[in-house]
């Protein structure tokens, strides 16, 4: 079951999505989760109040060093690699 999303998280997600539109990013859905795509490739999504990002290795390691950032685990006990 998908976690509930707060009004504040939706507003912040909408702001990120709007800011990326000029780069060709479009809104979509994957596995019932709102997501952002370039072409058919997902680059970000919402899971509850958390925004997830698919990052290459070096930027991912830098992001994981930021307090509060963690690898995305969709609930199967295995965090996503990217």
N, C-alpha and C positions, 0 to 999 in steps of 0.2 A: 504494500500500500504506500502511495506517495505521501510524504509529510505535508502538512498544511503550510501554505505560504502567507506571510503577513502582508498587509497593505504597504508597509515601508519597504519590504524586500522587493515587491512588485515595482514600486516607483523607482528604486535604485536600478533594478534590472532594465526597466524601460529607458532610463537615462543612459546606461551603458550601451544598449542596443541602438539608441538614436545617435550616440556619438560615433558609432562604427559604421553607420549606413553609408557614409561617403566613401568608405574603403571597400564597398561591395558586400558588406555583411547583411544577411537577411534573417528574419525571424522564422523559426520553424518549430517542429516538435519531434522528439525521438523518445520512444518508450514511454509516452505520456508526459514527458518532461519538456517544458519550454526550452528551446535552445537557439543558438546563433550559429549560422552556417555561412561558409563561403563555397559557392557551388553546392556540392553534395556533402562536403566535409564539415563536421561539427567542430566548432572551436570553443564553445562555452555553453553552459546550461544552468538551469535552476533546479535545485533539489531541496525542497523545503525552503528555509530562509538562506540557504548557502548558494553562492554562485560558484560553479565549477569551470575550470579552464583546462584545455588540452594544450600542454606546452612541451617543447623539445627539451632534452636533458639539461642543458646549462641554465636556461631561464627557470625551469622547474625546480632545480636545486636552490637557486636564489630565492624563489617564491617560498619554498618550504622552510627557509631560514627565518621568515617573517613570523613574529608571534601571532598565533591564532590561525595560521595556515596549516592545513593538513591534507594528506593525500585523500582523494575521494573514494569512499567505499560505499557502493550503492546498496549495501545491506547483505552481501553474500560472504562477508568475512575476508574478502580479497580486494585490497585497494587497487584502483586502476593504475596502470603503468605510466600513462601520460597525463 
